[in-house]
Structure formats: C-alpha cells, structure tokens
Amino acid sequence: MTFILILIGLFAGALSGLLGIGGGLVIVPALVYIAKMTQHQAQGTTLALMLPPITLLSVYAYHKAGNINWTITLFVCIGFFVGSYFGGDLANRLPEAALRKMFAIFLMVAAVHMFFKK
C-alpha cells in the first residue's frame, strides 16, 4: 500500500505541476476508492498534505519562467487562509454523503465550464 500511496502522490504532483490543478482533484478520490477512507478523512488528509511546501519545485519552475503574479498570490493566500477555516468547519459538520456529492458536483461543473469555454 505504501508504494501505491507514493504513486498517487507522484501522479497528483505531476498533474498539479502540468495543469496547475490542486492535487486534491486526484488525491481525494484516490484515497476514498483505493485507501478506503471516508470523504471527510480523504479531504482532511489531502489538506494536511498542503502544510509542507509540496509545490515548491513547480512554483520555482513557473517563477523562473515569469508566470507568477506575486501580488495576486499574496491577496488570494490571505483569503484562502481565512476561507479554509470556515470551509473546513462546515465540511466537518456535513454528512459524508452530502460532502461527497458536493465534491462531485464541483468537479463536474468545473469540467463542463472549462470544456465549453472559448
């Protein structure tokens, strides 16, 4: 199982660096279906992954290419920091089935929007 978890991280990290997606799009479903975690456990574990500088190397690559606006990054981080507390608190109060459905709907809406955007 350790090797499979490392492969999940490797795949999520590669997609994160390549597409700029949050690793949670890959890691949350993988932890639910492969590691047999609850939706709450998978989301909490995925958020815990963000504590260390897991994206440091891909951020460096984008910075080196001049593709990071650090002013916007700062302001979004401030909002993210505060919003993540309230979102995490709400998620922990929701039933697992509702949380899983919300996650799935978010992914579908984002995918459809991106697919049809000109």
N, C-alpha and C positions, 0 to 999 in steps of 0.2 A: 504494500500500500504506500510506503514511503516513496518509492520510485514513481508511482502513478501521481502522487501529490506534487512531486517535483516537476513532472511532465506537464501537469495542469498549470503550474506557475510559469513554466517556460513558454507554453503556448499563449497564456494570458499576457505575459510580458512582451512577447513578440508582437502580438496583435495590438497591444497598447502603444508600443513604440511606432508600429507601422501605421495604424489608423487613428491614433490619438483617442482611443476609447478607454473608458475606465475598465480596469481588469475585472471588475465585478460582473460585467456582462458575460464573461466566460466563467469566472470562478464561482459565483453564486450557484448557477445551475449545476456545475460540475460537483460542488460539494453536496448539493441536495441529492443528485442522482447517483453519483459514484461513491461518495463518502457516507451517504445515507444520513445526512444531517437534516434537522428541521430547517425551515426557511429562516426562522429567527437566528439559529446558530450559524447558518451559512452567511447571512448578511453581517452578523456581528464579527465573525471570523474574518470576512473579507475587509471590513472596516479596520480591524486590528492590523491587517497587512499594510495599511497606509501609514502606520506610525513610523516605521523606519523609512529611510529615503529610497524606496524601491524604484522610483522612476529617475533617479539621479543621472544615470548614464544616458537615457533617452532625452532628458531635458538638456543635458550638455550638448548632445548632437543637434537638437533644434536651436539652442542658443548660438552654437558655433555657426550655424547657417543663417543666423539673423532672423529666426522665425518665432521669437517670443517677445511679446509686448509686456515688459515687467511692470508697468504702471497698472495695466488692466489686471495682470496676475495678482498684484497686491490687493486691489479692491475686491476682486472675486474671492480671494482667500479669506478676507475679513467676513464677507457674507457667508461663505461656506462654513467657516468655523462656528459661527453662531447658529446658522440654519441646521447644521448637522446635529447639534444637541437636541433641538426641538423635533427634528425628523426621527432621530433615534429613540427619543422618549415616546413619540407617537407609535412608531413601529412596534415597540415592545408591549404596547397596550392593545394592539390589534390581534385578532385571532389569526392563526397561521394561514388558514385557507384564504382569508381576505388579503393578507400581505402577499402571498404567492400570486394571487390574481392581479393585484395592483402592479407587481413587478412585471408580470407577463404583458399586461395591457400597455405599460410604459414602453416596453421593448417593441411591441407591435406598432404603436403609434409613431415612435421614433423611426422605425424601419420604413413604414409606409411614407412618412413625410420625406425622408431622405431619398427614397427611391423615385418619387414623383417630382421632386423639386427640380426646376430647370436650371 
